[in-house]
Amino acid sequence: QVQLVESGGGSVQAGGSLRLSCAASGYTISRNCMGWFRQAPGREREGVAVIDSAGSTYHADSVKGRFTMSKDNAKNTVYLQMNSLKPEDTAVYYCAADAARPPLCTVYFQQYPRGIVFDYWGQGTQVNVSS
């Protein structure tokens, strides 16, 4: 049974930082495509970042230069380091997994930014950024 469990969300003032974690069980992240998505109230889900099995990453323009996705294969965990947070980053953040291999992992992420190709999802973690 595949489980993705996010943690690290919380409340922070604008300009602050948070690091989200997503621990996977029943699924080997080193061989698969992992993504971070977010959904704010009243808005559609959007892709934030993705990392493929080779460790290559792609970040959405809205977070490029501020957020960094990484992974620790030994811990079977992916991370999202979020710096210089803005109020518009407030959302529920979800971790997702898919079997797509490079380069399709990042291609699918860009072509389908709401993540419809991803097979497995975590329960989400809330991030609140106040001004």
C-alpha positions in Angstrom: 0.0 0.0 0.0 1.4 3.3 -1.1 1.4 6.1 1.5 2.8 9.7 1.1 2.8 11.6 4.3 3.5 15.4 4.3 4.8 17.4 7.2 6.3 20.7 8.0 3.5 23.1 7.2 2.6 25.9 9.5 2.1 29.7 9.8 4.9 32.1 9.0 5.2 35.8 8.3 6.1 37.0 4.8 9.8 36.7 4.1 10.1 33.6 6.3 11.0 30.1 5.5 9.5 26.6 5.9 10.7 23.1 4.8 8.1 20.6 3.8 8.8 16.9 3.9 7.0 14.0 2.2 7.9 10.5 3.5 6.9 7.6 1.2 6.1 4.1 2.2 5.3 1.2 -0.1 6.9 3.2 -2.9 10.5 3.8 -3.9 11.1 7.5 -4.7 14.5 6.9 -6.2 13.0 5.1 -9.2 10.0 7.4 -9.7 8.7 10.9 -10.4 7.8 13.0 -7.3 6.0 16.3 -7.3 4.8 19.1 -5.1 1.4 20.7 -5.8 -0.6 23.3 -3.9 -4.2 24.5 -3.8 -5.4 27.7 -2.4 -9.1 28.3 -1.4 -11.2 29.0 -4.5 -8.3 28.2 -6.9 -7.3 25.2 -8.9 -4.5 23.0 -7.9 -1.2 24.0 -9.4 2.2 22.4 -9.8 5.0 23.8 -7.7 8.0 21.5 -8.4 9.0 18.1 -9.6 12.0 15.8 -9.3 12.7 12.8 -11.5 14.5 9.6 -10.8 17.8 11.1 -12.0 17.5 14.0 -9.6 16.7 16.6 -12.2 14.2 19.2 -11.0 11.8 21.7 -12.5 10.2 24.6 -10.5 7.2 26.6 -11.5 7.9 30.2 -12.5 5.9 31.4 -9.5 8.4 29.8 -7.1 11.6 29.7 -9.1 14.5 31.2 -7.1 12.6 30.9 -3.8 11.6 27.2 -3.5 13.9 24.2 -3.9 12.8 20.6 -4.3 15.2 17.9 -3.3 15.2 14.2 -2.2 17.0 11.8 0.1 16.7 8.4 -1.5 18.1 6.7 1.7 15.2 8.2 3.7 12.7 7.7 0.9 11.7 11.3 1.4 11.3 14.4 -0.7 11.6 18.0 0.5 10.4 21.4 -0.5 12.5 24.2 1.0 10.5 27.4 0.8 12.2 30.7 1.3 11.1 34.3 0.9 7.5 33.2 1.4 4.7 35.5 0.2 1.0 35.7 1.3 0.1 34.3 -2.1 2.0 31.1 -1.2 -0.8 30.3 1.3 -2.3 27.0 0.3 -2.5 23.3 1.1 0.6 21.6 -0.2 0.4 18.1 -1.6 3.1 15.5 -2.4 2.4 13.3 -5.4 4.1 10.3 -7.1 4.1 8.9 -10.6 6.0 6.2 -12.4 7.0 8.4 -15.3 10.7 8.1 -16.2 12.9 11.0 -17.4 12.3 13.1 -19.4 8.6 12.4 -19.3 8.4 13.2 -15.5 9.2 16.9 -16.1 7.4 17.0 -19.4 4.2 15.7 -17.9 4.5 18.1 -15.0 4.7 21.0 -17.3 2.0 19.8 -19.7 -0.5 18.9 -17.0 0.2 21.4 -14.2 -2.8 20.3 -12.1 -1.1 16.9 -11.8 -3.8 14.7 -13.4 -1.1 12.1 -14.4 0.1 11.6 -10.9 -1.1 8.3 -9.4 -0.6 8.7 -5.7 -1.2 11.7 -3.4 -0.6 12.6 0.2 -3.2 14.2 2.5 -1.7 17.6 2.3 -0.2 20.1 4.8 -1.4 23.7 5.3 0.9 26.6 4.8 -0.2 30.1 5.9 1.8 33.2 5.1 0.8 36.4 6.7 1.7 39.9 5.5 
